[in-house]
Amino acid sequence: MKDNKEIYKVAVIGCGWIAEDKHIPGLKANKDVEIVALCDISVEKANRLAKMYELTDVAIYSDYRKMLAEVETDIVHIATPNPLHCEMTVAALENGNHVLCEKPMATTKKECEEMIAAAEKADKKLTIGYQWRYRPEALYIKEMCDKGELGEIYFAKAHATRYRAVPKWGEYLSGKNGGGVLIDGAPHSLDLTLWAMDNYEPLSVKAHTYRKMIDKPEGNIWGGWTEQEFKVEDSGFALVTMKNGATILVEAAWMINMLSGDMKTTLCGTEAGVDMFNEGGVRINGVSHGKPYVMEPDMSIPGAPFAIQPVAPMFRESQEFIKAIREDTEPFIKPREAMVVTQIVEGIYESARTGKEVFFE
């Protein structure tokens, strides 16, 4: 059923950096929404964001259940540590809200299934914050794949490697996020790759994780740390086999002696290959008229015939979710697609823990 409210009342749970940098500015830029409540276990953080974004009439809470019970809302954005995503999403859905949950969807496939079941029971929309799909280069590559220009895509890489960029704030290093770089950076790149391939049927995964750089904070762009603070993996690598025989190489690192390739994908098909390079570039390779070629389309030219016009990802994310609610269509980022990303990441951790290949049901 279409929901054609003039203004949607939105609450944000979690007032850390992702709410500050993405959720609140994205919502503020959307004329169809009003931010009516902020919630964080630290009231100081919530008050700080309210002041920063001049949210003069916003209600401030430290208990999200109390907020849901007392404030009339239509949509809830969840921007909390990963292990809280399922619990909070289900509570917000049961309270009659549509939900945009930050990535990754959850820490286990079982939790994702609970979230999807709650959305279906409540007849509310649920989407996940994989906003990098809205980047111009991602949309360009997706259109190529959908038109079959790469042929059969049988090998891909999901790149999430940083040269020296360990996030030392919040719970990134403590383990309270459900892991390290594999649950932080890898999901974005894996989502881009699965989405471009339109392949959501993993068969197995074999993986390794490492803690090789935790005693080498020199050069980190966000400053140093102590070894005692760093309780999670700094890098991890996995080979995912899909049911159709395709393979995906996952590369994830916060800190590694490799030139950065963060939140990117490489796709190899029978007719052509494509990868993201530099910042915002697309590079296509193949053979034409008997000669190899490499082509770099000019991504700066506006008006390209994308199915979804490229707009700043943080703004497009909330705009597209509102559109799905108004028109009663599926969200651009579908929860069942996001669930497969979590399923693979969960399998990566299990394979690294046991040293064995993990097969999915």
C-alpha positions as CSV (number, residue, x, y, z in Angstrom):
1,M,0.0,0.0,0.0
2,K,1.4,3.4,-1.0
3,D,2.2,5.8,1.9
4,N,1.8,9.3,0.6
5,K,2.5,11.5,3.6
6,E,3.5,15.0,3.0
7,I,6.3,14.9,5.6
8,Y,7.8,11.8,7.1
9,K,8.9,11.9,10.7
10,V,12.3,10.3,11.2
11,A,14.3,9.2,14.2
12,V,18.0,8.4,14.2
13,I,19.3,5.8,16.7
14,G,23.1,6.1,17.1
15,C,24.8,9.5,17.0
16,G,28.3,8.5,16.1
17,W,30.4,9.6,13.1
18,I,28.2,7.7,10.5
19,A,25.1,9.6,11.6
20,E,27.1,12.8,11.6
21,D,28.6,12.4,8.2
22,K,25.9,10.6,6.3
23,H,22.5,10.0,7.9
24,I,21.7,13.4,9.3
25,P,23.1,15.6,6.4
26,G,21.3,13.2,3.9
27,L,18.0,13.6,5.8
28,K,18.4,17.3,6.2
29,A,18.8,17.6,2.4
30,N,15.5,15.8,1.8
31,K,12.4,18.1,1.8
32,D,10.1,15.1,2.5
33,V,11.4,14.4,6.0
34,E,11.6,16.0,9.5
35,I,14.1,14.7,12.0
36,V,12.0,14.5,15.2
37,A,14.2,12.4,17.5
38,L,17.8,11.5,18.2
39,C,18.9,8.6,20.4
40,D,22.3,7.5,21.8
41,I,23.5,6.0,25.0
42,S,25.5,9.2,25.3
43,V,23.1,12.1,25.5
44,E,26.0,14.4,25.0
45,K,26.6,12.9,21.5
46,A,22.9,13.4,20.6
47,N,22.8,17.0,21.9
48,R,26.0,17.7,20.0
49,L,24.5,16.6,16.7
50,A,21.3,18.4,17.4
51,K,23.2,21.6,17.9
52,M,25.5,21.0,14.9
53,Y,22.6,20.6,12.5
54,E,20.3,23.1,14.2
55,L,17.6,20.6,15.1
56,T,15.9,22.9,17.5
57,D,12.7,20.8,18.0
58,V,14.2,17.4,18.1
59,A,13.6,15.0,21.1
60,I,16.7,13.6,22.7
61,Y,16.8,10.0,24.2
62,S,19.3,7.6,25.6
63,D,16.8,4.6,25.6
64,Y,15.6,3.7,22.1
65,R,12.7,1.7,23.3
66,K,11.5,4.6,25.3
67,M,11.9,6.8,22.3
68,L,9.9,4.5,20.1
69,A,7.1,4.4,22.7
70,E,6.9,8.1,23.2
71,V,7.7,9.8,19.9
72,E,5.5,9.5,16.8
73,T,7.7,8.4,13.9
74,D,7.3,7.0,10.4
75,I,10.9,6.1,9.6
76,V,13.9,5.0,11.8
77,H,17.5,5.2,10.8
78,I,19.7,2.8,12.7
79,A,23.4,3.8,13.0
80,T,24.6,1.8,15.9
81,P,27.3,-0.9,16.4
82,N,26.6,-4.0,14.2
83,P,25.5,-6.4,16.9
84,L,22.6,-4.1,17.8
85,H,21.2,-3.9,14.2
86,C,18.8,-6.8,14.5
87,E,17.4,-6.0,17.9
88,M,16.8,-2.4,17.1
89,T,15.5,-3.0,13.6
90,V,12.9,-5.5,14.7
91,A,11.8,-3.2,17.5
92,A,11.4,-0.3,15.1
93,L,9.5,-2.4,12.6
94,E,7.2,-3.8,15.3
95,N,6.5,-0.2,16.3
96,G,5.2,0.5,12.8
97,N,8.2,2.2,11.3
98,H,10.0,1.8,8.0
99,V,13.7,1.2,8.7
100,L,16.9,2.1,7.0
101,C,19.6,0.2,8.9
102,E,23.3,0.9,8.5
103,K,25.5,-1.7,6.9
104,P,26.3,-4.5,7.4
105,M,22.7,-5.7,7.8
106,A,23.6,-7.8,10.9
107,T,26.4,-10.1,12.2
108,T,24.7,-13.4,11.2
109,K,22.4,-14.6,8.5
110,K,19.9,-15.8,11.2
111,E,19.6,-12.2,12.5
112,C,19.0,-11.0,8.9
113,E,16.2,-13.5,8.5
114,E,14.6,-12.2,11.7
115,M,14.8,-8.6,10.4
116,I,13.2,-9.6,7.0
117,A,10.5,-11.6,8.8
118,A,9.7,-8.6,11.0
119,A,9.4,-6.3,8.0
120,E,7.1,-8.7,6.2
121,K,4.9,-9.2,9.2
122,A,4.7,-5.4,9.8
123,D,4.2,-4.7,6.1
124,K,6.9,-2.0,6.3
125,K,9.9,-1.2,4.1
126,L,13.4,-2.3,5.2
127,T,16.6,-1.3,3.5
128,I,20.4,-1.3,4.3
129,G,22.9,1.5,4.0
130,Y,25.0,0.3,1.0
131,Q,25.0,3.9,-0.4
132,W,28.1,3.4,-2.6
133,R,25.9,1.7,-5.2
134,Y,24.9,5.3,-6.1
135,R,28.4,6.3,-7.1
136,P,28.5,7.2,-10.9
137,E,31.1,4.6,-11.6
138,A,29.1,1.9,-9.8
139,L,25.9,2.8,-11.7
140,Y,27.9,2.8,-15.0
141,I,29.3,-0.7,-14.3
142,K,25.9,-2.0,-13.2
143,E,24.3,-0.8,-16.5
144,M,27.1,-2.5,-18.5
145,C,26.5,-5.8,-16.7
146,D,22.7,-5.7,-17.0
147,K,23.1,-5.2,-20.7
148,G,25.4,-8.2,-21.0
149,E,28.3,-6.2,-22.3
150,L,30.8,-8.2,-20.2
151,G,29.4,-11.6,-21.2
152,E,29.5,-14.3,-18.5
153,I,31.1,-12.9,-15.4
154,Y,33.1,-15.8,-14.0
155,F,35.7,-14.0,-11.8
156,A,35.6,-10.9,-9.7
157,K,37.5,-9.1,-6.9
158,A,35.9,-7.2,-4.0
159,H,38.6,-4.7,-3.0
160,A,38.6,-3.1,0.5
161,T,42.2,-2.4,1.1
162,R,43.7,0.7,2.7
163,Y,47.3,1.6,2.9
164,R,47.3,3.2,6.4
165,A,43.7,4.0,7.5
166,V,42.8,2.2,10.7
167,P,39.6,3.8,12.3
168,K,40.5,4.1,16.0
169,W,37.3,5.7,17.3
170,G,34.1,4.1,18.6
171,E,34.2,0.3,18.8
172,Y,36.2,-0.5,15.6
173,L,39.2,-2.0,17.5
174,S,37.4,-3.4,20.5
175,G,35.6,-6.3,18.9
176,K,32.2,-5.0,19.9
177,N,31.4,-4.3,16.3
178,G,31.4,-8.1,15.6
179,G,34.9,-8.1,14.1
180,G,37.4,-5.9,12.3
181,V,38.0,-4.8,8.7
182,L,36.0,-7.8,7.3
183,I,32.8,-6.6,8.9
184,D,33.6,-2.9,8.4
185,G,35.0,-2.3,4.9
186,A,34.6,-5.6,3.1
187,P,30.7,-5.5,3.0
188,H,30.6,-2.4,0.8
189,S,32.9,-3.9,-1.8
190,L,31.2,-7.3,-1.6
191,D,27.8,-5.7,-2.1
192,L,29.0,-3.8,-5.2
193,T,30.4,-7.0,-6.6
194,L,27.4,-9.3,-6.0
195,W,25.0,-6.5,-7.2
196,A,27.0,-5.9,-10.5
197,M,27.1,-9.7,-11.1
198,D,23.5,-10.1,-10.0
199,N,24.6,-13.3,-8.3
200,Y,23.4,-14.0,-4.8
201,E,24.0,-17.8,-4.6
202,P,27.2,-18.5,-2.7
203,L,28.3,-22.2,-2.5
204,S,31.4,-22.0,-0.2
205,V,34.2,-19.8,1.1
206,K,37.8,-20.4,2.2
207,A,39.4,-17.6,4.2
208,H,42.3,-16.4,6.3
209,T,42.5,-13.4,8.7
210,Y,45.6,-11.6,10.0
211,R,46.8,-9.4,12.8
212,K,50.2,-8.6,11.3
213,M,50.2,-4.8,11.6
214,I,48.7,-4.1,15.0
215,D,52.1,-3.2,16.4
216,K,52.9,-0.8,13.6
217,P,50.7,2.3,14.1
218,E,53.2,4.6,12.4
219,G,51.8,6.5,9.4
220,N,48.1,5.8,10.2
221,I,46.1,8.8,9.0
222,W,44.0,8.8,12.2
223,G,46.8,8.4,14.7
224,G,48.2,5.6,16.8
225,W,46.9,3.0,19.3
226,T,48.2,0.5,21.7
227,E,48.4,-3.2,21.0
228,Q,46.1,-3.8,23.9
229,E,43.4,-1.7,22.2
230,F,43.6,-3.6,18.9
231,K,41.5,-6.8,19.5
232,V,40.4,-7.6,15.9
233,E,41.8,-8.6,12.5
234,D,43.7,-5.9,10.5
235,S,43.3,-7.8,7.3
236,G,41.5,-10.8,5.8
237,F,41.3,-12.6,2.4
238,A,38.8,-15.0,1.1
239,L,37.9,-17.0,-2.0
240,V,34.2,-17.3,-2.5
241,T,32.8,-19.9,-4.9
242,M,29.3,-19.3,-6.3
243,K,26.9,-22.0,-7.2
244,N,27.2,-21.2,-10.9
245,G,31.0,-21.8,-10.7
246,A,32.0,-18.1,-10.6
247,T,34.6,-17.1,-8.0
248,I,35.0,-13.9,-6.0
249,L,38.3,-12.9,-4.4
250,V,37.7,-10.7,-1.3
251,E,40.6,-8.5,-0.2
252,A,40.2,-6.5,3.0
253,A,42.7,-4.5,5.1
254,W,42.8,-1.4,7.2
255,M,46.6,-1.3,7.0
256,I,48.7,-3.2,4.5
257,N,51.7,-2.6,2.3
258,M,49.6,-2.4,-0.8
259,L,48.4,0.6,-2.7
260,S,44.8,1.4,-1.6
261,G,41.9,-0.2,-3.4
262,D,39.0,0.7,-1.0
263,M,35.4,0.0,-1.8
264,K,36.0,-1.1,-5.4
265,T,35.2,-4.0,-7.6
266,T,36.9,-5.7,-10.6
267,L,34.8,-7.9,-12.9
268,C,36.0,-10.3,-15.5
269,G,33.6,-11.6,-18.2
270,T,33.9,-13.6,-21.4
271,E,33.4,-10.5,-23.6
272,A,35.1,-7.8,-21.5
273,G,36.4,-6.8,-18.1
274,V,35.9,-3.7,-16.0
275,D,37.3,-2.2,-12.9
276,M,37.2,0.9,-10.7
277,F,40.4,2.9,-10.6
278,N,41.7,6.1,-9.1
279,E,38.9,8.1,-7.6
280,G,35.7,7.7,-9.6
281,G,37.2,6.2,-12.7
282,V,36.0,3.2,-14.8
283,R,38.4,1.2,-17.0
284,I,37.1,-1.3,-19.5
285,N,39.3,-3.8,-21.4
286,G,38.7,-6.3,-24.1
287,V,39.4,-7.1,-27.8
288,S,37.8,-5.2,-30.7
289,H,38.5,-5.8,-34.4
290,G,41.3,-8.2,-33.4
291,K,43.1,-5.7,-31.2
292,P,43.2,-5.4,-27.4
293,Y,41.7,-2.2,-26.1
294,V,41.5,-0.3,-22.8
295,M,38.8,2.4,-22.6
296,E,38.3,5.0,-19.8
297,P,34.9,6.7,-20.2
298,D,34.6,10.3,-19.1
299,M,32.6,10.0,-15.9
300,S,32.5,13.8,-15.4
301,I,30.0,14.3,-18.3
302,P,26.5,14.8,-16.9
303,G,23.3,13.4,-18.4
304,A,24.5,9.8,-18.9
305,P,21.4,7.6,-19.4
306,F,21.7,5.7,-16.1
307,A,18.5,4.1,-14.8
308,I,19.2,6.0,-11.6
309,Q,20.9,9.4,-12.1
310,P,24.1,9.7,-10.1
311,V,23.6,12.0,-7.1
312,A,25.8,12.3,-3.9
313,P,25.3,8.9,-2.3
314,M,24.3,10.2,1.1
315,F,21.5,12.2,-0.4
316,R,20.3,9.6,-2.9
317,E,20.1,7.0,-0.2
318,S,17.3,8.7,1.8
319,Q,15.6,10.0,-1.4
320,E,15.3,6.6,-2.9
321,F,14.0,5.1,0.3
322,I,11.3,7.7,0.6
323,K,10.4,7.1,-3.1
324,A,10.0,3.3,-2.4
325,I,7.7,4.1,0.6
326,R,5.6,6.6,-1.3
327,E,5.2,4.3,-4.4
328,D,5.2,1.0,-2.5
329,T,8.0,-0.4,-4.5
330,E,11.0,-2.5,-3.4
331,P,13.9,-0.5,-2.0
332,F,16.9,0.0,-4.2
333,I,19.0,-2.0,-1.7
334,K,16.9,-5.0,-1.0
335,P,17.3,-6.7,2.4
336,R,17.6,-10.2,0.9
337,E,20.6,-9.0,-1.1
338,A,22.2,-7.5,1.9
339,M,21.6,-10.7,3.8
340,V,23.9,-12.6,1.4
341,V,26.7,-10.1,2.1
342,T,26.3,-10.9,5.8
343,Q,26.1,-14.6,5.1
344,I,29.4,-14.5,3.2
345,V,31.2,-12.4,5.9
346,E,29.9,-14.8,8.6
347,G,31.3,-17.7,6.5
348,I,34.7,-15.9,6.1
349,Y,35.1,-15.6,9.9
350,E,34.1,-19.2,10.4
351,S,36.5,-20.4,7.7
352,A,39.3,-18.3,9.2
353,R,38.5,-19.7,12.7
354,T,38.4,-23.4,11.7
355,G,41.0,-23.3,8.9
356,K,38.4,-25.2,6.7
357,E,36.3,-24.4,3.7
358,V,32.8,-23.4,4.8
359,F,29.8,-24.6,2.7
360,F,26.6,-22.6,2.7
361,E,23.2,-24.2,3.0
